[in-house]
């Protein structure tokens, strides 16, 4: 496969994209092994853009080349609400994780958050540390084993960040901002344990409570960036697959799309969800100290633990 991997060393890549130690870092959104079908396709796309080729034409060309290699396709639809239908869940309900650059106290807090998810769901979901064996790395490269890397990372707009779900041919991520997180949540920081609970919710496939289709019934967020929350116009990877012997190979097709963040509501609205942001304005008829902060019931409180409905949706998914 290494013979098929395009060289990116001499090319000025798209801003925010770096290549290091055999991985392509697409800003903070995705980390992709170069020696994989996804890595080859992504590198080809980056080279095309860096060399001035029209992005749409390049995506059609690359997609056509990949499809001609494998023959058959099977595209899925993306739906956003409580969770993304397109996000693949973890095989055997087991999240494989690998520690990156992270201090021991943050590791302990994150591991405690994992244990909370495990015990709350009756171990219907489990977390397993990556073994670092040569065989497991081989499984990662061929797409048979997926994992999430957990590390500290300075973020510009969040205390933590994670890529939802289990993605083929890519090491997904969970970031904790050391400037925004601390063990006890003071001063002016968030407890790393509760941030980890929230981000692990993303890893398991959940989206934010305030991105639900019915959120305007409960929240008044007219002062927030609605265009980013309600619609997204972008180029995305639509995953297709083909069966080769006993392995299912997934490969990306690039397409431009506009998506309305709606549909998929699997539980009732949840003021206590670990996936709900704090300080969002509450619609007047729902203003009270149960839904909001004790000292300011007009805005959502900061939830520090899993709610009954958080647990319910994960047990439903897995």
C-alpha positions in Angstrom: 0.0 0.0 0.0 2.9 2.4 0.6 3.6 2.5 -3.1 0.1 4.1 -3.6 0.6 6.8 -0.9 1.2 10.2 -2.6 4.2 12.1 -1.2 3.2 15.3 0.6 6.6 16.5 1.7 7.3 19.0 -1.1 3.8 20.4 -1.4 2.5 23.5 0.3 -0.7 22.1 1.8 -4.0 23.7 2.6 -3.8 26.0 5.7 -4.2 24.1 8.9 -3.2 20.7 7.5 0.0 19.1 8.6 1.6 15.8 7.9 3.7 14.1 10.6 4.9 10.6 11.5 2.7 9.0 8.9 -0.5 10.8 9.8 -2.4 13.6 8.1 -3.8 16.1 10.6 -6.8 17.9 9.1 -6.8 20.9 11.4 -8.4 19.7 14.6 -11.2 17.7 12.9 -9.6 14.4 11.9 -6.4 12.5 12.0 -5.8 10.0 9.2 -3.1 7.4 8.6 -1.4 8.1 5.3 -1.1 4.4 4.5 -4.8 3.7 4.3 -7.5 4.0 1.6 -8.8 7.1 3.3 -5.2 8.5 3.6 -4.5 8.0 -0.1 -7.8 9.6 -1.1 -7.3 12.5 1.3 -3.7 13.1 0.2 -4.8 13.1 -3.5 -7.4 15.7 -2.6 -4.9 17.9 -0.7 -2.4 17.7 -3.6 -5.0 18.7 -6.1 -6.1 21.7 -4.1 -2.4 22.7 -3.4 -1.7 22.5 -7.1 -4.6 24.8 -8.0 -7.0 22.2 -9.3 -10.7 23.0 -9.0 -11.8 21.3 -5.8 -15.1 20.1 -7.2 -13.5 18.7 -10.3 -10.8 17.1 -8.2 -13.3 15.4 -5.9 -15.2 14.0 -8.8 -12.0 12.7 -10.4 -10.7 11.1 -7.2 -14.1 9.6 -6.3 -14.4 8.2 -9.8 -10.9 6.7 -9.6 -11.7 5.0 -6.2 -15.1 3.8 -7.4 -13.5 2.3 -10.5 -11.0 0.4 -8.3 -13.7 -1.2 -6.2 -16.8 -1.3 -8.4 -19.7 -1.2 -6.0 -20.9 1.5 -3.7 -23.2 2.0 -0.7 -23.7 5.5 0.4 -25.4 6.5 3.7 -27.4 9.5 4.7 -26.3 11.9 7.4 -28.8 13.0 9.9 -28.2 15.2 12.9 -30.1 15.5 16.1 -29.5 13.6 19.3 -27.0 11.6 17.3 -25.8 11.3 13.7 -27.2 8.4 11.8 -24.1 8.4 9.7 -21.8 8.0 12.6 -20.8 4.3 13.0 -21.1 2.9 16.5 -18.3 1.1 18.2 -18.0 -2.6 17.4 -19.0 -4.8 20.4 -19.9 -1.5 22.1 -16.2 -1.2 23.0 -14.3 2.1 22.6 -10.6 1.5 22.1 -8.6 4.5 23.3 -4.9 5.5 23.2 -3.3 8.2 25.5 -1.5 11.0 23.8 0.3 13.9 25.5 -1.7 14.1 28.8 -0.8 14.5 32.4 -1.5 11.6 34.8 -4.1 13.5 36.8 -6.1 14.2 33.6 -5.8 10.5 32.7 -7.2 9.5 36.1 -10.2 11.9 35.7 -10.9 10.8 32.2 -10.7 7.1 33.2 -13.1 7.9 36.0 -15.5 9.4 33.4 -15.1 6.2 31.4 -16.0 4.1 34.4 -19.1 6.3 35.1 -20.4 5.6 31.5 -19.6 1.9 31.9 -21.3 1.5 35.3 -24.3 3.8 34.4 -25.1 1.6 31.3 -24.5 -1.7 33.1 -21.4 -2.1 31.0 -23.4 -2.1 27.8 -20.6 0.2 26.6 -16.9 -0.4 27.6 -13.6 1.4 27.2 -10.4 -0.6 26.4 -6.9 0.8 26.2 -5.0 0.2 22.9 -2.4 -2.5 23.4 0.3 -0.9 21.1 1.0 -4.4 19.7 2.1 -4.7 16.1 -1.0 -6.8 15.3 -3.3 -4.1 16.6 -1.5 -1.4 14.6 -1.9 -3.6 11.6 -5.7 -3.8 12.3 -5.8 0.0 12.6 -4.1 0.5 9.2 -6.5 -1.9 7.4 -9.5 -0.4 9.0 -10.5 -3.4 11.1 -9.8 -1.6 14.4 -10.8 1.9 15.3 -9.6 4.0 18.2 -9.7 7.4 19.8 -6.6 9.3 20.9 -7.0 11.3 24.1 -4.7 14.2 24.8 -4.3 17.7 26.0 -4.7 20.4 23.3 -5.1 24.2 23.5 -8.4 25.0 21.8 -9.7 28.4 20.7 -13.4 27.9 21.4 -14.0 25.1 23.8 -12.8 23.3 27.0 -12.9 20.0 25.2 -13.6 18.6 21.7 -14.2 15.1 20.3 -15.1 13.5 17.0 -18.4 11.7 17.3 -18.5 7.9 16.8 -16.1 5.2 15.5 -14.6 6.2 12.2 -13.0 3.7 9.8 -9.4 4.3 8.7 -8.8 7.1 11.0 -7.7 7.7 14.6 -10.4 9.9 16.0 -9.6 12.3 18.9 -10.7 13.6 22.2 -9.0 16.9 23.3 -9.0 18.5 26.8 -7.8 22.1 26.9 -5.4 22.5 29.9 -6.2 26.2 30.0 -9.9 25.6 30.4 -9.9 22.4 32.5 -8.7 21.7 36.1 -9.3 18.9 38.5 -11.6 20.8 40.8 -13.0 23.3 38.3 -11.5 26.5 39.8 -10.7 29.2 39.3 -12.7 30.0 36.1 -12.2 26.5 34.7 -14.3 23.5 34.2 -13.8 20.2 36.1 -11.9 17.9 33.7 -14.1 15.0 34.9 -17.3 16.6 33.6 -15.6 17.8 30.4 -14.5 14.2 29.8 -18.0 12.9 30.5 -19.3 15.3 27.8 -16.6 14.5 25.3 -17.0 10.8 25.8 -20.7 11.3 25.0 -19.5 12.6 21.7 -17.2 9.6 21.2 -20.1 7.3 21.8 -22.1 9.1 19.1 -24.1 11.9 20.9 -24.5 15.4 19.7 -25.4 18.5 21.8 -28.8 18.7 23.3 -29.2 22.3 22.0 -28.7 21.1 18.4 -32.0 19.2 18.5 -34.7 20.1 16.0 -37.1 21.1 18.9 -34.6 23.2 20.8 -36.3 26.5 20.0 -39.3 25.3 22.1 -37.0 25.4 25.1 -34.2 27.8 24.4 -33.9 31.4 23.0 -30.6 31.4 21.3 -31.3 34.3 18.9 -28.1 36.0 20.0 -25.9 33.0 19.2 -24.5 32.0 15.8 -27.6 30.3 14.4 -26.3 30.0 10.9 -23.6 27.6 12.2 -26.0 25.6 14.3 -28.9 25.3 12.0 -27.2 24.8 8.6 -23.8 23.8 7.3 -22.6 24.3 3.8 -19.4 22.4 3.3 -17.5 19.6 1.6 -17.9 16.3 3.3 -16.7 12.8 3.0 -19.6 10.4 2.2 -18.4 6.9 3.1 -19.0 4.1 0.7 -18.0 0.5 1.0 -17.2 -2.7 -0.8 -16.6 -6.2 0.4 -13.3 -7.8 -0.5 -12.9 -11.3 0.7 -13.6 -11.1 4.5 -12.9 -7.4 4.9 -15.2 -4.5 4.2 -13.3 -1.6 2.7 -14.7 1.9 3.3 -13.6 4.7 1.1 -14.5 8.4 0.9 -16.4 10.3 -1.8 -16.2 14.1 -1.5 -19.4 16.1 -2.1 -20.7 19.6 -1.4 -23.9 19.8 0.6 -26.2 21.9 2.8 -27.6 20.2 5.8 -30.3 21.3 8.2 -29.5 20.1 11.7 -32.8 18.4 12.5 -34.7 15.0 12.7 -33.6 12.2 15.0 -35.0 12.9 18.4 -34.8 9.7 20.5 -35.6 11.0 24.0 -37.6 13.8 25.5 -35.9 17.2 26.0 -33.4 17.0 28.8 -32.4 20.0 30.9 -30.0 17.8 32.9 -28.1 16.3 29.9 -24.3 16.3 30.1 -24.6 17.3 26.4 -26.3 20.6 27.1 -24.2 23.8 27.2 -24.5 26.2 30.1 -25.6 29.9 29.9 -28.0 29.4 27.0 -31.1 31.6 27.4 -34.2 29.6 28.4 -37.6 30.4 26.9 -39.7 32.3 29.5 -42.3 29.6 30.1 -39.5 27.2 31.1 -37.6 29.6 33.4 -37.1 28.1 36.9 -34.3 27.1 39.2 -34.6 23.4 38.2 -33.9 24.1 34.5 -31.6 27.1 35.1 -29.0 28.3 37.5 -30.1 28.9 41.1 -28.7 32.5 40.9 -29.9 33.1 37.4 -32.8 30.8 36.3 -33.0 32.5 32.9 -30.0 30.6 31.6 -29.1 26.9 31.6 -27.0 25.5 34.4 -23.7 23.6 34.1 -24.4 19.9 34.3 -21.6 17.8 35.8 -23.0 14.3 35.6 -24.9 12.0 33.3 -28.7 12.3 33.3 -31.2 9.4 33.2 -31.9 10.3 29.5 -28.2 10.4 28.6 -27.9 6.9 29.9 -31.2 5.9 28.2 -30.1 7.0 24.7 -26.7 5.2 24.9 -28.4 2.0 26.1 -30.8 2.4 23.2 -28.0 2.9 20.7 -25.9 0.0 22.0 
